Amino acid sequence: MAVPMKNGGMKKSKVIFLVIMSGITTGIGAFVGAIIGGISEGVIAICLSFAAGAMLYIISRRIIARGK
């Protein structure tokens, strides 16, 4: 994440700040996911099915767009 921003001409201090902020939000998301996932295996299954559906949508849309 940092290399494209740095190569794009962004200041080093701003790149470091944005990378740290991204890391913090990732940690918070992992913590919340662990709490929600600890509720039951059914909740984990539902969350994983939504994630899989989103990835299938993104990939199939790209494949279809390239075929045109």
N, CA, C and O atoms as a DFTB+ gen file, in Angstrom:
272 C
 N C O
     1  1       0.819      -1.181       0.000
     2  2       0.000       0.000       0.000
     3  2       0.866       1.250       0.000
     4  3       0.507       2.252      -0.618
     5  1       1.982       1.204       0.673
     6  2       2.808       2.395       0.820
     7  2       3.584       2.722      -0.457
     8  3       3.779       3.892      -0.786
     9  1       4.022       1.695      -1.167
    10  2       4.870       1.929      -2.338
    11  2       4.142       2.714      -3.429
    12  3       4.713       3.675      -3.945
    13  1       2.907       2.356      -3.808
    14  2       2.236       3.160      -4.831
    15  2       1.993       4.608      -4.393
    16  3       2.076       5.526      -5.209
    17  1       1.695       4.808      -3.117
    18  2       1.479       6.181      -2.648
    19  2       2.779       6.971      -2.701
    20  3       2.788       8.132      -3.112
    21  1       3.872       6.348      -2.290
    22  2       5.171       7.016      -2.314
    23  2       5.605       7.300      -3.753
    24  3       6.120       8.379      -4.045
    25  1       5.397       6.335      -4.650
    26  2       5.744       6.534      -6.048
    27  2       4.846       7.577      -6.715
    28  3       5.231       8.190      -7.711
    29  1       3.661       7.771      -6.166
    30  2       2.739       8.784      -6.691
    31  2       3.080      10.192      -6.259
    32  3       2.429      11.144      -6.690
    33  1       4.088      10.345      -5.417
    34  2       4.528      11.677      -5.015
    35  2       4.021      12.145      -3.668
    36  3       4.172      13.318      -3.328
    37  1       3.430      11.265      -2.903
    38  2       2.912      11.647      -1.591
    39  2       4.078      11.785      -0.605
    40  3       5.087      11.087      -0.712
    41  1       3.917      12.693       0.347
    42  2       4.962      12.884       1.365
    43  2       5.132      11.628       2.202
    44  3       4.177      10.894       2.455
    45  1       6.375      11.395       2.629
    46  2       6.684      10.197       3.418
    47  2       5.902      10.176       4.724
    48  3       5.439       9.115       5.144
    49  1       5.745      11.320       5.370
    50  2       5.021      11.365       6.641
    51  2       3.543      11.023       6.457
    52  3       2.950      10.352       7.302
    53  1       2.949      11.481       5.354
    54  2       1.536      11.179       5.097
    55  2       1.361       9.700       4.762
    56  3       0.373       9.088       5.167
    57  1       2.308       9.125       4.027
    58  2       2.256       7.700       3.707
    59  2       2.307       6.872       4.984
    60  3       1.522       5.938       5.149
    61  1       3.215       7.202       5.880
    62  2       3.341       6.470       7.144
    63  2       2.064       6.596       7.965
    64  3       1.596       5.613       8.538
    65  1       1.499       7.796       8.025
    66  2       0.258       8.013       8.770
    67  2      -0.878       7.161       8.207
    68  3      -1.604       6.519       8.965
    69  1      -1.034       7.150       6.890
    70  2      -2.121       6.385       6.282
    71  2      -1.934       4.880       6.447
    72  3      -2.910       4.151       6.626
    73  1      -0.696       4.411       6.390
    74  2      -0.434       2.987       6.591
    75  2      -0.751       2.588       8.032
    76  3      -1.323       1.524       8.268
    77  1      -0.390       3.420       8.980
    78  2      -0.701       3.144      10.382
    79  2      -2.210       3.153      10.609
    80  3      -2.733       2.280      11.301
    81  1      -2.908       4.120      10.040
    82  2      -4.365       4.176      10.196
    83  2      -5.032       2.949       9.581
    84  3      -5.999       2.422      10.130
    85  1      -4.518       2.499       8.449
    86  2      -5.050       1.292       7.817
    87  2      -4.810       0.071       8.706
    88  3      -5.683      -0.787       8.828
    89  1      -3.662      -0.008       9.309
    90  2      -3.360      -1.122      10.211
    91  2      -4.242      -1.128      11.439
    92  3      -4.665      -2.188      11.900
    93  1      -4.523       0.046      11.972
    94  2      -5.386       0.138      13.152
    95  2      -6.794      -0.341      12.824
    96  3      -7.381      -1.112      13.584
    97  1      -7.338       0.110      11.698
    98  2      -8.695      -0.305      11.336
    99  2      -8.753      -1.804      11.043
   100  3      -9.763      -2.447      11.326
   101  1      -7.686      -2.365      10.481
   102  2      -7.641      -3.808      10.246
   103  2      -7.662      -4.565      11.572
   104  3      -8.357      -5.572      11.702
   105  1      -6.908      -4.085      12.546
   106  2      -6.904      -4.707      13.866
   107  2      -8.258      -4.636      14.545
   108  3      -8.711      -5.610      15.146
   109  1      -8.900      -3.492      14.451
   110  2     -10.238      -3.339      15.041
   111  2     -11.224      -4.284      14.362
   112  3     -12.039      -4.918      15.032
   113  1     -11.153      -4.380      13.037
   114  2     -12.034      -5.287      12.303
   115  2     -11.812      -6.737      12.689
   116  3     -12.769      -7.502      12.810
   117  1     -10.556      -7.121      12.883
   118  2     -10.260      -8.499      13.301
   119  2     -10.810      -8.770      14.693
   120  3     -11.333      -9.853      14.954
   121  1     -10.697      -7.799      15.582
   122  2     -11.218      -7.945      16.949
   123  2     -12.736      -8.095      16.936
   124  3     -13.284      -8.980      17.595
   125  1     -13.410      -7.232      16.189
   126  2     -14.871      -7.306      16.096
   127  2     -15.291      -8.625      15.451
   128  3     -16.262      -9.246      15.882
   129  1     -14.563      -9.054      14.421
   130  2     -14.871     -10.327      13.774
   131  2     -14.702     -11.502      14.710
   132  3     -15.490     -12.447      14.668
   133  1     -13.682     -11.457      15.556
   134  2     -13.483     -12.533      16.526
   135  2     -14.617     -12.575      17.543
   136  3     -15.060     -13.652      17.943
   137  1     -15.079     -11.409      17.955
   138  2     -16.196     -11.368      18.911
   139  2     -17.470     -11.900      18.269
   140  3     -18.168     -12.726      18.857
   141  1     -17.775     -11.426      17.058
   142  2     -18.989     -11.876      16.375
   143  2     -18.887     -13.355      16.027
   144  3     -19.866     -14.091      16.155
   145  1     -17.715     -13.795      15.589
   146  2     -17.531     -15.192      15.245
   147  2     -17.608     -16.126      16.439
   148  3     -17.917     -17.309      16.297
   149  1     -17.324     -15.585      17.619
   150  2     -17.396     -16.396      18.828
   151  2     -18.811     -16.656      19.296
   152  3     -19.021     -17.461      20.203
   153  1     -19.780     -15.999      18.702
   154  2     -21.170     -16.189      19.121
   155  2     -21.620     -17.614      18.813
   156  3     -22.105     -18.319      19.697
   157  1     -21.462     -18.032      17.571
   158  2     -21.821     -19.404      17.199
   159  2     -21.223     -19.739      15.841
   160  3     -20.782     -18.858      15.104
   161  1     -21.219     -21.020      15.527
   162  2     -20.703     -21.443      14.228
   163  2     -21.633     -21.014      13.102
   164  3     -21.193     -20.830      11.967
   165  1     -22.904     -20.856      13.407
   166  2     -23.869     -20.399      12.398
   167  2     -23.564     -18.985      11.930
   168  3     -23.699     -18.675      10.747
   169  1     -23.153     -18.128      12.856
   170  2     -22.805     -16.753      12.501
   171  2     -21.569     -16.741      11.609
   172  3     -21.501     -15.974      10.648
   173  1     -20.603     -17.579      11.920
   174  2     -19.399     -17.678      11.085
   175  2     -19.779     -18.120       9.675
   176  3     -19.282     -17.567       8.695
   177  1     -20.654     -19.111       9.573
   178  2     -21.074     -19.615       8.262
   179  2     -21.775     -18.532       7.451
   180  3     -21.546     -18.415       6.247
   181  1     -22.620     -17.745       8.091
   182  2     -23.329     -16.675       7.392
   183  2     -22.350     -15.599       6.918
   184  3     -22.441     -15.134       5.782
   185  1     -21.427     -15.210       7.775
   186  2     -20.438     -14.192       7.401
   187  2     -19.563     -14.673       6.244
   188  3     -19.298     -13.916       5.310
   189  1     -19.114     -15.929       6.301
   190  2     -18.287     -16.468       5.226
   191  2     -19.068     -16.589       3.924
   192  3     -18.507     -16.389       2.847
   193  1     -20.351     -16.914       4.008
   194  2     -21.147     -17.012       2.777
   195  2     -21.340     -15.647       2.138
   196  3     -21.329     -15.541       0.912
   197  1     -21.516     -14.607       2.930
   198  2     -21.610     -13.252       2.364
   199  2     -20.292     -12.841       1.718
   200  3     -20.286     -12.238       0.644
   201  1     -19.178     -13.163       2.367
   202  2     -17.870     -12.824       1.804
   203  2     -17.633     -13.570       0.494
   204  3     -17.130     -12.993      -0.470
   205  1     -17.992     -14.848       0.458
   206  2     -17.819     -15.634      -0.765
   207  2     -18.706     -15.105      -1.886
   208  3     -18.275     -15.030      -3.036
   209  1     -19.917     -14.746      -1.562
   210  2     -20.820     -14.185      -2.575
   211  2     -20.303     -12.876      -3.136
   212  3     -20.404     -12.630      -4.338
   213  1     -19.754     -12.039      -2.282
   214  2     -19.204     -10.767      -2.751
   215  2     -18.021     -10.998      -3.684
   216  3     -17.896     -10.328      -4.709
   217  1     -17.151     -11.945      -3.332
   218  2     -15.995     -12.229      -4.189
   219  2     -16.435     -12.839      -5.520
   220  3     -15.874     -12.503      -6.563
   221  1     -17.423     -13.723      -5.503
   222  2     -17.929     -14.287      -6.752
   223  2     -18.514     -13.206      -7.649
   224  3     -18.312     -13.230      -8.863
   225  1     -19.229     -12.269      -7.066
   226  2     -19.799     -11.173      -7.840
   227  2     -18.702     -10.337      -8.488
   228  3     -18.778     -10.025      -9.676
   229  1     -17.694      -9.978      -7.723
   230  2     -16.618      -9.143      -8.249
   231  2     -15.864      -9.852      -9.367
   232  3     -15.619      -9.267     -10.423
   233  1     -15.497     -11.104      -9.139
   234  2     -14.728     -11.854     -10.127
   235  2     -15.547     -12.104     -11.385
   236  3     -15.041     -11.916     -12.492
   237  1     -16.801     -12.524     -11.241
   238  2     -17.616     -12.808     -12.428
   239  2     -17.885     -11.539     -13.223
   240  3     -17.951     -11.587     -14.452
   241  1     -18.039     -10.432     -12.564
   242  2     -18.266      -9.182     -13.283
   243  2     -17.021      -8.810     -14.097
   244  3     -17.138      -8.339     -15.228
   245  1     -15.855      -9.016     -13.533
   246  2     -14.619      -8.716     -14.273
   247  2     -14.443      -9.665     -15.464
   248  3     -14.033      -9.242     -16.545
   249  1     -14.750     -10.929     -15.261
   250  2     -14.604     -11.897     -16.349
   251  2     -15.580     -11.575     -17.478
   252  3     -15.209     -11.628     -18.650
   253  1     -16.806     -11.247     -17.138
   254  2     -17.803     -10.913     -18.152
   255  2     -17.419      -9.632     -18.885
   256  3     -17.598      -9.538     -20.099
   257  1     -16.894      -8.651     -18.163
   258  2     -16.515      -7.382     -18.787
   259  2     -15.348      -7.570     -19.760
   260  3     -15.276      -6.875     -20.773
   261  1     -14.441      -8.493     -19.468
   262  2     -13.309      -8.730     -20.369
   263  2     -13.751      -9.444     -21.638
   264  3     -13.119      -9.295     -22.684
   265  1     -14.806     -10.202     -21.558
   266  2     -15.286     -10.955     -22.722
   267  2     -15.969     -10.087     -23.768
   268  3     -16.143     -10.525     -24.905
   269  1     -16.353      -8.893     -23.418
   270  2     -17.071      -8.010     -24.360
   271  2     -16.157      -7.332     -25.320
   272  3     -16.612      -6.563     -26.167
